[in-house]
Amino acid sequence: MIMNVLLLGATGFSGKEVLKKLLHDGHQVTAITRNQHSLLLKHNNLLIIEGDILNADLINTALKNQDAVINCLGIGGKGNGKPNNLISNATKILVYAMEIQNVKRIIAMSNVGAGNSRQHQPWVFNRIILPYFMKWLKVIIDDKNIMEKIIMNSKLDWTIIRLPNIIDKKPKRTITDSINGKGLKMSITNIDLAHFLANQLNTNKWMHKAPSVSN
């Protein structure tokens, strides 16, 4: 089914591929970006709105006539290791606006290690690697934990996709999804991720669930 989709994070590493996939599938996409010139892709089915994702008025305007939202927001690269609540703050504004406007469907990117998926990670990762050697990732996961709670406690029809390392390689076209995080590999290609996210628009398999996904 063709939909009107609001895409957040369209200029990011993963968001760009998600945007391409949505347009390829025929969806009408509205993308919010801080700088419209950073989004080089042009398409008849693409509407670019320039502005701040923390601007509630802008979010409310962008949500009009939308059928679904895909949230690919990130902080860019590995960040600086300092606490950053951009994603959760934006999600709070977004979810409130979606509930007011009765836009029910949201699909959001998260990380393996967030929420209850952390209990399925090796002890050495949780207690040593993450807090001492990957502080930049811990900051992201901390923010995604807040984001997940906001979405899960909402009245929306949500799906949260928890992801491992996302790599820029040729797609493998094989995806493993798991509700408990077991049996996963260490990475997923950007294109495979984009296909999985976009395909959630037309399935209820993971409705109100947070699967972990890899190649």
N, C-alpha and C positions, 0 to 999 in steps of 0.2 A: 504494500500500500504506500502510495506517495504521500509525504507529509510536509508540513511547514516546520522546520527545525531551527531552533536557536542554538548556535554553537559558541561556547566560550573557550578561549584558548586556541583560536583558529590559526594564529601565527606561530604557535609553539612547535616543538619537535614532532610531537605526535598529532597535534591538532591539524597541521597542514595535510597529513595523510587522511585523517578523518574527513576533512573538508572535501578532498578530491573524491573519496569514496561516496560521500553523500550526494555530491553533484552527479557523479557517474550513475548513481541509482535513480536519478531523476527528482530528488527532493528539492524543495525550495528552501534555501539556507539563508539565515540572517546571522552574520558574524559581527561580534563586537571586538574592536581593537583600539588600542590607545593611539595608534598612528595608522591611518588607512593606507599609507604608502608602503607599510611593511607587509601588506598582503598583496602580492603581485598577481595572483590568480584573478582572472576576469572571466565571468560567466553570466549568462542571461538569468540564471536561477540563483544568483548570489547578490544579496544586499549587504553592504558593509556599513556598519554604524560606528563612528569614531567617538570614543569617550572612555570614561573611567568605569570599570566594572563595580566599583564601590558606590557609584551614583545610583541611588534607588529610583529616581525619576527616569533615568536612562534605561534601567532594567525593566521598569514597568512599561515603558514605551516599546521596547524591543520585544516584549512578550505578547503583545497584541496579535491575535489571530494565529498564534503558534500552536502546534499539536504536541510538540515534545522539545526537550532540552537535552543537549549532550554537553557535559562539563569536562573539558580537557585542561583545565587551568593548572599551571605549574609555576614555579618560581624561577625557572630558567637554569639549566646546568646543574651544578652541585650547590649553588647558593654560597653563602659565606659562613654557614654553620651557626648563625645567630637565629634566635627564635623569630619565626615569621608566620603570621596568621592571615596572610592575604587570602588564601584559598577558603578557609573556614569563614572569614568575615564576608567574603563575596557570596559564599553559599548561603549564609544566613539571610542576606538580603534577597537572594534569588528565590529561596524556598518560600519565604514570606510572600513575595510577589506572585509566585506560581499558585499558592493557595488562594490568594485573593482573586486572581483572574481565572481560577479553575483550569489551569494547565497542569494536567496530572502526571505526565510521563517524564521522568528524568533518568538519565544514564550518566554515571559519574566515574571517572578514573580515580583509582586509589592505588595503594602499594601493598604488595605482599609484606606482611609484618604488621600491618595495621589491624585494629580490631582483634577479633578472636583468632585470626590467622597467625598471630605471633606465637601462640602456644604450640604451633606445629613447626616452628623454626628451630634449628639446632641450638642447644644451650649455649655453645660457644659464640654463636651469632648474637643472641639476645643479651648476653652478659658481658661479652668482651669486644667483639668486632664492632657492633653497632654503637655502643656508648663511647668507645675509646678510639676507634680507627675510622668510623664512618659517621662522625657527628653531623655532617651535612645531611645524611639520609635520615638520621634520627629526628632532625628538625622537621623534615618533610613529613615523616610518619606521624609525629606529634600533631601537626596541623591536620593531616588527613584523618586522624582519630576523632578530632573535633568535628570535622566535616561529615564524617560518617554518622556520628550521633545525631547531628542536625537533620540529615536526610532520613535516617531510620525512624526518627521520632516525628516525622512529618505525616501529613495525610496524603502524600503523593504515591504514585505507582513507580517505585524506584528500583533501580538495579545498580549496584556498586561493583565495579570490576577491579579486583586487586591484581596488580601487575608486578612482575620481576623486572630485571634489567631490560630496557627497550633498546634494540639495536637496529642500525641502519644497514640492513643486508637484504639480499633477495628473499622474497617470501617463501616459506616452506609449505604453506597451504595446509598444514596440519596443526591443530590446536588442541591442547589438553586443558579441560576445565574441571575444577574440583571445588567442592564446597568446604572441604577441610584443609586444602592446601597440600595434600599428599600427592605424590607421584608427579610433581611438577619439575620442569627443567629450570635452569637459571636465567633464561632470557626468552624474549619474544620479538619477532621482527616488527618494525613499524607498520608495514603494510598488513601483516596478519592481524595485528592489533586493531587497525582501522576497520578491517572487514568485520571483525568480531563485534566491535562497538556499534557499527552501523546496522549490523544484522539484528541487534537487540530491539530495534524499532518495530520489528514485525514478528516478535516471538514473546511469549510469556514464560518461557522456561525458567528464567532467573528473576522473575518478578518478586520483589520483596526479599531478595537474597543477595549475598555478596560473595560470588565465586572468585577463586584465584585462577589465573589463566597463564599459560605459557605455550611455547611450541612443544 
